[in-house]
Amino acid sequence: MAAAKKKTARGRKQDRARVAGGQKYEVGYESKKTGRSASAVKKAVKKFGHSRKRVEKRLGR
């Protein structure tokens, strides 16, 4: 019998700190959160990088 793998939170914090501009659900979430359009979120990700803090700061949240 194989040992059960232990689930850890490793990597989850890093993942939450980023916005995946190609993922529709992440763009939609950020759009709803900031009150801006999905295209504005995509442009911000492309221009300022994937950092959630930078994107939210540029979108005015």
C-alpha positions in Angstrom: 0.0 0.0 0.0 1.4 3.4 -1.0 1.8 6.1 1.6 -0.8 8.9 1.4 0.7 12.2 0.1 0.6 15.0 2.5 -1.1 18.1 1.2 0.7 21.3 1.8 0.1 25.0 1.1 3.4 25.3 -0.7 3.0 27.4 -3.8 -0.5 28.6 -3.1 0.6 31.9 -1.6 2.7 32.6 -4.7 -0.2 31.7 -6.9 -2.5 34.1 -5.2 0.0 36.9 -5.6 -0.2 36.6 -9.4 -2.9 37.3 -12.0 -3.0 34.9 -15.0 -4.0 37.2 -17.9 -4.9 34.2 -20.1 -7.3 32.6 -17.5 -10.8 33.9 -18.1 -11.9 33.2 -14.5 -9.0 35.1 -13.0 -9.5 38.1 -15.3 -13.2 38.0 -14.5 -12.5 37.9 -10.7 -10.1 40.8 -10.9 -12.5 42.7 -13.2 -15.3 42.3 -10.7 -13.1 43.1 -7.7 -11.8 46.4 -9.2 -14.9 47.4 -11.2 -13.0 47.6 -14.4 -13.6 45.8 -17.7 -11.9 42.5 -18.5 -10.0 44.1 -21.4 -8.6 46.7 -19.0 -7.4 44.0 -16.6 -5.7 42.1 -19.5 -4.0 45.3 -20.7 -2.8 46.0 -17.1 -1.4 42.5 -16.8 0.4 42.8 -20.1 1.8 46.3 -19.3 2.6 46.0 -15.6 3.2 42.2 -15.2 1.5 39.4 -13.4 1.8 40.8 -9.9 -1.6 41.2 -8.3 -0.5 44.2 -6.2 0.8 46.1 -9.2 -2.3 45.3 -11.4 -4.7 46.3 -8.7 -2.7 49.5 -8.0 -2.8 50.5 -11.7 -6.5 49.7 -11.9 -7.2 52.0 -9.1 -8.2 49.7 -6.3 
